Amino acid sequence: MAEFDYLIVGAGLFGAVFAHEAGKAGKKCLVIDRRDHIGGNVYTEETEGINVHKYGAHIFHTNDKRIWDYVNTFAEFNRYTNSPVARYKEELYNLPFNMNTFHALWGVKTPKEAELKIEEQKRDAVEQMRAEGVAEPRNLREQALTLVGKDIYEKLIEGYTEKQWGKRASELPAFIIKRLPVRFTYDNNYFNDKYQGIPEGGYTGMIEKMLKGCEIRLSTDYFKERKSYDNVSNRIVFTGMIDEFYGHRFGYLEYRSLRFETETLDMYNYQGNAVVNYTEYEVPYTRIIEHKHFEFGTQEKTVITREYPAEWKWGDEPYYPMNDEKNNALYSKYRELAEEEDRVIFGGRLGEYKYYDMHQVVARALEIADKELN
């Protein structure tokens, strides 16, 4: 008989939720991870008394009370509200696009004035396209211009998006931006969700509680010891890259990656906000995170992280699936193989090749665990 009921490859949020649910059902789980820590990309570690988000900002938000209540059984969440600031050259704007943004752009004071200004710029964009013989937006640039107009696009979308994707906006497909929400209120809350916050003490403590009762092996590469690990359990939950699981037999799926530069500064407050986006193309990073502001820190020092988008190559950390037509078609071939598996479950961003926010990861893990265990 196998030593464990489940081998869970990946100690991130998906694997931790599944492991917890399996443990409640009386199952014995072994959790392994390539990294030397649990938590996956939500991992936080303490520096100068500040919980540092090692792999970029993670703000939990959801409208689903069931999911909110679930994560609150593992951590006390604070009242942090995500209100990023955008910096374009020497100008500062509030995000998401709202009345504070429009006032800074045009000096307008009422929603009606802002609506008229945006509609005017949208008409100009459509007329320009028609003059060039273009009936429908052919790329992201044209799509964005027809949604919000020239000023918002050029100052707050163009450079940031080009850095994120590593391509000029005119080279990116239009479907990437289907809508660009604008709010005609003076409200800087980035998310519309009812529930929002950061776990007090960081995400690592939350994951530790989820994994309580599991055997955990870190700095462990499943693929280097695959034969032995395939026989250690009855079932496998795999949260890594699905194409790697199948030896890339159909080819490599593509991702966008990130690079982080973190430094501790001998000052109380660096930028006055947890997240400041840098929207001009010439600034190589997309944002600076000041971690203490996620938890209203009063420490004498501060820790900041500059976040650089990067082209992904094999061996780099994969962050965002490139869900374009080519990659989605390739993933469908791997998904067909996955559906034929009788003892392997695939989950998470990499296992399902899909962008998930944290609340969606939790919901998906609970859904799969419920189906599997009940």
C-alpha positions in Angstrom: 0.0 0.0 0.0 1.1 3.6 -0.7 2.4 5.6 2.3 0.2 8.6 1.5 -3.2 9.1 0.1 -2.1 12.3 -1.8 1.1 13.6 -3.1 0.6 17.4 -3.5 3.2 18.9 -5.9 3.4 22.6 -4.9 3.0 24.2 -1.5 1.2 27.3 -2.9 -2.3 28.4 -2.2 -4.1 25.8 -4.3 -2.0 22.9 -2.9 -2.5 24.2 0.7 -6.3 24.5 0.4 -6.5 21.0 -1.1 -4.2 19.6 1.6 -6.3 21.1 4.3 -9.5 19.7 2.9 -8.0 16.3 2.4 -6.7 16.3 6.0 -10.2 17.1 7.3 -11.4 14.1 5.4 -8.9 11.9 7.2 -6.4 11.7 4.3 -2.7 11.6 4.7 -0.8 14.1 2.5 2.8 14.7 1.5 3.4 18.2 0.1 6.6 18.9 -1.8 7.9 22.1 -3.4 10.9 23.1 -5.5 11.4 26.3 -3.5 12.8 26.4 0.0 9.6 27.8 1.5 5.9 27.2 1.5 3.3 29.6 0.1 4.2 29.7 -3.5 3.9 33.2 -4.9 1.9 34.5 -1.9 4.9 33.8 0.4 5.8 36.7 2.8 8.9 37.0 4.9 9.7 39.4 7.7 12.4 42.1 7.2 12.8 44.9 9.8 9.5 43.9 11.3 7.8 44.3 7.9 6.1 41.5 6.0 7.6 41.6 2.6 5.6 40.1 -0.4 8.5 38.3 -2.1 6.7 37.7 -5.4 4.8 40.9 -5.9 1.8 42.5 -4.2 -1.0 40.1 -3.1 -4.3 41.7 -1.9 -7.1 39.3 -1.1 -10.5 40.4 -2.4 -13.7 38.7 -3.1 -17.5 39.1 -3.2 -18.0 35.6 -2.1 -18.7 35.5 1.6 -18.1 31.7 1.7 -14.5 32.2 0.4 -13.9 35.2 2.7 -15.1 33.3 5.8 -12.9 30.3 4.7 -9.7 32.3 4.6 -10.5 34.1 7.8 -10.4 30.8 9.6 -6.7 30.7 9.0 -5.8 34.4 9.6 -7.2 37.7 10.8 -7.5 40.0 7.9 -6.9 43.8 8.2 -8.9 46.5 6.5 -6.4 47.3 3.8 -8.0 48.8 0.7 -6.0 48.8 -2.6 -5.8 52.4 -3.9 -2.8 52.5 -6.2 -1.3 55.7 -7.6 -0.1 56.0 -11.2 3.0 58.1 -12.0 3.4 59.4 -15.5 6.6 61.5 -15.7 6.1 64.1 -13.0 2.3 63.7 -12.9 0.3 61.7 -10.4 -3.1 60.1 -11.0 -5.4 57.9 -8.9 -6.4 54.4 -10.0 -8.8 53.0 -11.1 -9.9 55.7 -13.6 -12.3 57.8 -11.5 -13.3 61.4 -10.9 -10.0 62.1 -9.1 -8.2 60.9 -12.2 -10.3 62.9 -14.6 -10.0 66.1 -12.5 -6.2 65.7 -12.6 -6.2 65.1 -16.3 -8.7 67.8 -17.4 -9.8 69.9 -14.4 -13.3 68.6 -14.7 -15.4 68.5 -11.5 -18.6 66.8 -12.3 -19.4 63.3 -13.8 -21.2 65.0 -16.7 -18.1 67.0 -17.6 -15.9 63.9 -17.5 -18.4 61.8 -19.5 -18.5 64.5 -22.3 -14.7 64.7 -22.4 -14.2 60.9 -22.7 -17.0 60.6 -25.3 -15.4 63.4 -27.3 -12.0 61.7 -27.3 -13.6 58.3 -28.2 -15.3 59.9 -31.2 -12.0 61.4 -32.3 -10.4 58.0 -32.2 -13.2 56.3 -34.2 -13.1 59.1 -36.8 -9.4 58.7 -37.2 -9.7 55.0 -37.7 -12.5 55.5 -40.3 -10.3 58.1 -42.1 -7.6 55.3 -42.3 -10.2 52.8 -43.7 -10.4 50.8 -40.5 -13.9 49.7 -39.4 -13.0 47.7 -36.2 -10.0 47.9 -33.8 -7.2 45.8 -35.2 -4.9 45.9 -32.1 -4.8 46.8 -28.5 -3.9 50.4 -29.2 -6.9 51.0 -31.4 -9.2 49.1 -29.0 -8.1 51.2 -26.0 -8.5 54.5 -27.8 -12.1 53.6 -28.8 -12.8 52.7 -25.1 -11.3 55.7 -23.2 -9.8 58.1 -25.7 -6.3 59.6 -26.2 -5.4 61.1 -22.8 -6.1 58.2 -20.6 -4.6 55.8 -23.1 -1.3 57.6 -23.7 -0.7 58.5 -20.0 -2.0 55.5 -18.1 -2.3 52.5 -20.4 0.1 52.5 -23.3 3.5 52.4 -21.6 2.4 50.2 -18.7 0.8 47.6 -21.0 3.8 47.6 -23.4 6.1 46.9 -20.5 3.9 44.1 -19.2 3.7 42.3 -22.5 7.1 43.1 -23.9 5.5 44.3 -27.1 4.2 47.6 -28.6 0.5 48.1 -28.2 0.0 48.2 -31.9 1.5 44.6 -32.1 -0.8 43.2 -29.4 -4.3 41.8 -30.3 -7.3 43.8 -29.6 -9.0 41.1 -27.5 -6.6 41.6 -24.6 -8.6 44.7 -23.6 -12.3 43.9 -23.9 -13.3 46.7 -21.5 -11.7 49.5 -19.5 -13.8 50.4 -16.5 -14.3 54.1 -15.7 -16.0 55.3 -12.6 -17.7 58.6 -12.3 -17.3 58.8 -8.5 -14.5 60.1 -6.3 -13.6 56.6 -5.2 -10.0 55.3 -5.3 -10.9 51.7 -4.2 -9.3 49.6 -7.0 -11.6 46.6 -6.4 -15.4 46.6 -6.4 -15.4 43.5 -4.1 -17.2 43.6 -0.8 -14.4 41.9 1.1 -10.8 43.0 0.9 -7.7 42.9 3.1 -4.3 41.5 4.0 -3.7 38.7 6.6 -2.2 40.2 9.7 1.3 38.8 10.0 1.5 37.9 6.3 0.4 35.1 4.1 3.0 32.6 5.2 1.3 32.1 8.6 -2.0 31.5 6.8 -0.5 28.8 4.6 1.2 27.2 7.6 -2.2 26.7 9.3 -3.6 25.2 6.1 -0.8 22.7 5.9 -0.9 21.7 9.6 -0.8 17.9 9.8 0.8 17.4 6.4 4.3 16.1 5.8 6.2 18.8 4.0 9.4 18.5 2.0 10.9 21.7 0.6 13.8 22.2 -2.0 12.4 19.0 -3.6 12.0 18.7 -7.3 9.3 16.2 -8.3 10.9 15.6 -11.7 14.3 14.7 -10.4 12.8 11.9 -8.3 9.6 11.3 -10.3 9.7 7.5 -10.2 9.8 7.3 -6.5 7.3 10.1 -5.9 4.8 8.5 -8.3 4.7 5.5 -6.1 4.5 7.2 -2.7 0.8 8.0 -2.9 -2.5 6.8 -4.3 -3.3 10.1 -5.9 -1.3 13.1 -7.1 -2.3 16.8 -7.1 -0.1 18.6 -9.5 0.1 22.4 -9.4 3.2 22.9 -11.6 3.4 23.5 -15.4 1.2 21.0 -17.2 3.4 20.9 -20.2 6.4 20.0 -18.1 4.4 17.2 -16.5 4.0 15.7 -20.0 7.6 16.3 -21.1 6.6 19.2 -23.4 5.6 16.6 -26.0 3.5 19.1 -27.9 5.8 22.0 -27.3 6.4 24.7 -24.6 3.5 26.8 -23.3 4.5 30.5 -22.9 4.4 32.7 -19.9 5.3 36.2 -18.8 7.8 36.4 -16.0 8.8 39.0 -13.4 12.0 40.2 -11.8 12.1 41.9 -8.4 14.6 44.3 -6.9 14.1 44.7 -3.1 15.9 47.0 -0.8 15.7 48.2 2.8 15.8 52.0 3.2 16.8 53.9 6.3 13.7 56.1 6.2 10.2 56.0 7.7 8.2 56.4 4.5 9.4 56.2 0.9 6.4 56.9 -1.4 3.3 57.2 1.0 1.4 54.4 -0.7 1.7 50.6 -0.9 1.6 50.5 -4.7 2.7 53.2 -7.2 2.5 52.3 -10.9 5.0 53.8 -13.4 3.1 54.1 -16.6 5.7 55.7 -18.9 7.5 53.2 -21.2 11.0 54.7 -20.5 10.9 53.6 -16.8 11.8 49.9 -17.0 9.8 48.8 -13.9 6.0 48.8 -13.8 5.6 49.6 -10.2 7.2 50.1 -6.8 5.7 48.3 -3.8 6.3 49.7 -0.3 5.4 46.7 1.9 4.8 48.4 5.3 1.7 50.2 4.0 -0.1 46.9 3.4 -0.3 46.6 7.2 -0.2 50.3 8.2 3.3 49.8 9.5 5.1 52.3 11.8 8.6 50.8 11.7 11.5 53.2 11.5 12.8 51.7 8.3 10.9 50.7 5.1 11.3 48.0 2.4 10.5 48.7 -1.3 10.4 46.4 -4.3 10.7 47.4 -7.9 8.8 45.0 -10.2 10.2 44.4 -13.7 8.2 42.5 -16.3 10.4 40.0 -18.1 10.2 37.7 -21.1 9.9 34.1 -19.9 12.4 31.5 -20.9 12.8 27.9 -19.7 14.2 28.0 -16.2 12.6 31.3 -15.3 9.7 31.5 -12.8 6.4 31.5 -14.8 3.9 34.0 -13.5 1.3 34.8 -16.1 0.0 32.4 -18.8 0.1 33.8 -22.2 -3.6 33.0 -23.0 -3.5 34.0 -26.7 -4.9 31.8 -29.4 -1.7 29.9 -30.1 -1.0 29.0 -26.5 -4.6 28.2 -25.7 -4.7 25.8 -28.6 -1.5 24.1 -27.4 -2.9 23.9 -23.8 -6.1 22.2 -25.1 -3.9 19.3 -26.3 -2.4 18.9 -22.8 -5.8 19.2 -21.2 -7.0 16.3 -23.3 -4.1 14.2 -21.8 -5.0 15.4 -18.3 -8.6 14.4 -18.7 -7.5 10.8 -19.4 -5.5 10.6 -16.1 -7.0 8.3 -13.5 -4.9 9.3 -10.6 -3.6 12.8 -11.3 -5.4 16.1 -10.6 -4.2 19.4 -12.1 -4.9 22.7 -10.5 -3.8 26.3 -10.2 -2.5 28.9 -12.7 0.2 26.5 -14.0 -1.7 23.3 -13.8 -4.7 24.7 -15.6 -2.9 27.3 -17.6 -5.3 30.0 -16.6 -5.0 33.4 -14.8 -6.5 33.1 -11.3 -6.8 35.7 -8.6 -6.3 34.4 -5.1 -10.0 34.1 -4.3 -10.5 32.2 -7.5 -7.7 29.8 -6.6 -9.3 29.1 -3.2 -12.7 28.6 -4.8 -11.3 26.3 -7.5 -9.3 24.2 -5.0 -12.4 23.8 -2.8 -14.5 22.8 -5.8 -12.0 20.1 -6.9 -11.4 18.9 -3.3 -15.2 18.6 -2.8 -15.6 16.6 -6.0 -12.6 14.4 -5.2 -13.2 13.8 -1.5 -17.0 13.5 -1.5 
